[in-house]
Amino acid sequence: MTLEVEKRAAKSGRADSLVIFVHGYGADGHDLIGLADPLAEHLPNTTFLSPHAPNPCTMSPMGREWFPIPMIDNSSVEQMRAGMQASVARFNEWMDAEFVAEGITPDRTVLVGFSQGTMMSLHVGPRRAHQLAGIVGFSGRLLEPETLAAEAVTKPPVLLVHGDMDMVVPPSDMPKAEVALKDASFDVQTHVSHGTGHGIAPDGLGLALQFIQNWL
């Protein structure tokens, strides 16, 4: 089963890399695809994809979710885990199909997640057989950090960005993720966007661009 996706073709018309945006809980693929516009000016040979999560969001029927969140929607931990496992499988199948369709390999692909999309990206990326070029995670957290070292098959470089005024996902989740990733021998960079809530500030986006340019 595939995922519906928003797409911005490479500005140059000659794509040699992919950036995949992974949106947060209650949003959809439209939420992040607009970031392609400023990034494309500096990444002319990059195609940007922003898939819609497979499930309608319980708390925001117009949006989507990758998996339920018990503290928000009163789902059980079992439902959360089952939902995440199903979405991880769907997301991996979708990526595999896109690599073939676009003619671009994983080592030329960066995942850019926001909030729940960061959780998905940090879980999926290291468990894929072929290493991605990198992972950027805004305003998220690393789920099941205790399993990372044992389950990581590849170790793409990671950039984590978090606003210090985030009232949705605590800023303290970023150093926790950093420690777990470094303990598992990942190359990790972090940045705090001062005065920023649960969102993506210009300084964070600028660093993400530098990171993407560096690893592509």
C-alpha positions in Angstrom: 0.0 0.0 0.0 1.3 3.4 -0.9 1.0 6.8 0.7 -0.5 10.0 -0.9 2.3 12.6 -1.3 2.9 16.2 -2.0 5.8 16.8 -4.4 8.0 19.6 -5.6 10.2 18.6 -8.6 13.8 19.7 -8.7 14.1 23.3 -9.6 16.9 22.5 -12.2 14.8 19.7 -13.8 17.7 17.3 -13.1 17.2 15.7 -9.7 20.0 13.8 -8.1 18.8 13.9 -4.5 15.7 13.7 -2.3 14.4 15.5 0.8 11.5 13.8 2.4 9.4 15.8 4.9 7.7 13.8 7.6 4.8 15.9 9.2 3.6 15.9 12.7 0.5 14.7 14.5 -2.7 16.3 13.3 -1.1 17.8 10.2 -0.6 16.3 6.7 1.8 16.5 3.8 0.7 20.0 3.0 2.1 21.2 6.3 5.8 21.0 5.4 5.9 21.0 1.6 6.1 24.8 1.6 9.6 24.5 3.1 10.7 23.2 -0.3 10.3 26.8 -1.8 13.1 28.5 0.2 15.3 25.3 0.3 15.0 24.7 -3.5 16.8 28.0 -4.2 19.9 26.4 -2.6 19.2 22.8 -3.5 18.2 23.1 -7.2 18.9 19.4 -8.0 16.7 18.1 -5.1 13.2 16.7 -5.4 11.1 17.3 -2.3 8.4 14.8 -1.2 6.0 15.2 1.7 3.8 12.1 2.3 0.5 12.1 4.1 0.4 9.8 7.2 -1.8 6.8 6.6 -4.4 7.4 9.3 -6.9 10.1 10.1 -6.1 11.9 13.3 -8.5 11.1 16.1 -8.2 14.6 17.7 -8.0 16.5 14.4 -10.2 14.8 11.8 -9.0 17.1 9.0 -5.4 16.0 9.7 -3.5 12.8 9.8 -1.4 10.8 12.3 1.4 8.3 12.0 0.2 6.6 15.3 -2.0 7.5 18.2 -0.6 9.3 21.3 -2.1 8.1 24.6 -1.7 11.3 26.5 -3.6 13.2 23.8 -6.2 10.9 22.5 -6.7 8.4 25.3 -5.4 5.5 23.2 -3.7 2.6 24.9 0.1 2.0 24.8 -0.7 -1.2 22.8 -2.7 0.9 20.2 0.2 3.3 19.9 2.7 0.6 19.3 0.5 -1.2 16.9 -0.2 2.0 15.0 3.5 2.9 14.9 4.5 -0.5 13.6 1.9 -0.4 10.8 3.0 3.1 9.8 6.7 2.2 9.9 6.0 -0.6 7.5 3.9 1.6 5.2 6.5 4.4 5.3 9.3 2.0 4.4 7.4 0.4 1.5 6.6 3.9 0.2 10.2 5.0 0.4 11.4 1.9 -1.4 8.9 2.6 -4.2 9.9 6.2 -4.4 13.6 5.4 -4.7 12.8 3.3 -7.8 10.3 5.8 -9.2 12.7 8.8 -8.8 15.8 6.9 -9.7 17.6 8.2 -6.5 19.3 6.1 -3.9 19.0 6.2 -0.1 22.5 7.7 0.3 21.2 10.7 -1.6 18.2 11.1 0.6 17.6 13.2 3.7 14.6 12.8 6.1 13.3 16.0 7.6 10.8 15.4 10.4 8.7 17.6 12.6 7.3 16.6 16.0 5.8 13.1 15.5 7.5 13.1 12.1 10.8 13.4 13.9 9.9 10.4 16.0 9.1 8.4 12.9 12.3 9.6 11.1 14.6 8.7 14.1 13.0 5.3 14.4 12.9 4.4 10.7 16.2 5.8 9.4 18.6 3.8 11.5 16.7 0.6 11.0 17.0 0.7 7.2 19.5 -1.6 5.5 20.9 1.1 3.2 22.1 4.3 5.0 20.4 7.5 4.3 22.4 10.7 3.7 21.0 12.2 7.0 18.1 12.9 9.3 16.9 16.3 10.5 14.6 16.3 13.5 12.6 19.4 14.6 10.7 19.6 17.9 10.6 15.8 18.4 11.9 13.0 20.5 13.6 9.6 20.2 11.2 6.8 21.0 12.5 3.7 22.7 16.1 5.0 23.1 17.0 1.8 25.0 16.6 -0.3 21.8 18.5 2.0 19.4 22.0 0.6 19.8 20.9 -3.0 19.4 18.5 -2.3 16.5 20.4 0.3 14.5 21.5 -1.2 11.1 22.9 2.0 9.7 24.0 5.3 11.3 23.1 8.3 9.3 24.2 11.7 10.6 21.6 13.5 12.6 20.7 17.2 13.3 18.3 17.9 16.1 16.6 21.3 16.5 14.3 22.3 19.3 12.7 25.6 20.5 13.3 26.5 24.1 9.7 27.7 24.5 8.1 24.4 23.1 5.0 23.6 25.3 4.1 20.5 23.2 7.2 18.4 23.2 9.6 19.4 26.1 12.9 20.9 25.0 14.6 18.5 27.5 13.7 15.7 25.0 16.5 16.9 22.7 19.5 16.3 25.0 18.0 12.9 25.9 17.9 11.9 22.2 21.4 13.3 21.7 22.8 11.1 24.5 21.1 8.0 23.2 22.3 8.6 19.7 25.8 9.4 20.7 25.9 6.3 22.9 25.0 4.3 19.8 27.9 6.0 17.9 25.8 8.4 15.7 27.2 11.7 14.5 24.8 14.2 16.1 24.5 17.9 16.0 22.0 19.9 18.1 20.7 23.4 18.1 18.3 25.4 20.4 16.1 28.0 18.7 15.7 30.6 21.4 12.3 32.1 21.9 10.7 29.5 19.7 7.7 27.3 20.6 6.6 24.2 18.8 7.6 25.2 15.3 10.5 25.8 12.9 12.3 29.1 13.2 14.5 30.7 10.5 17.7 29.9 12.4 16.8 26.2 12.6 15.8 26.0 9.0 19.1 27.7 8.0 21.1 25.1 9.9 19.0 22.3 8.4 19.9 23.7 4.9 23.6 23.7 5.8 23.4 20.1 7.1 21.6 18.9 4.0 24.1 20.6 1.7 27.0 19.1 3.7 25.7 15.5 3.5 24.4 15.7 0.0 
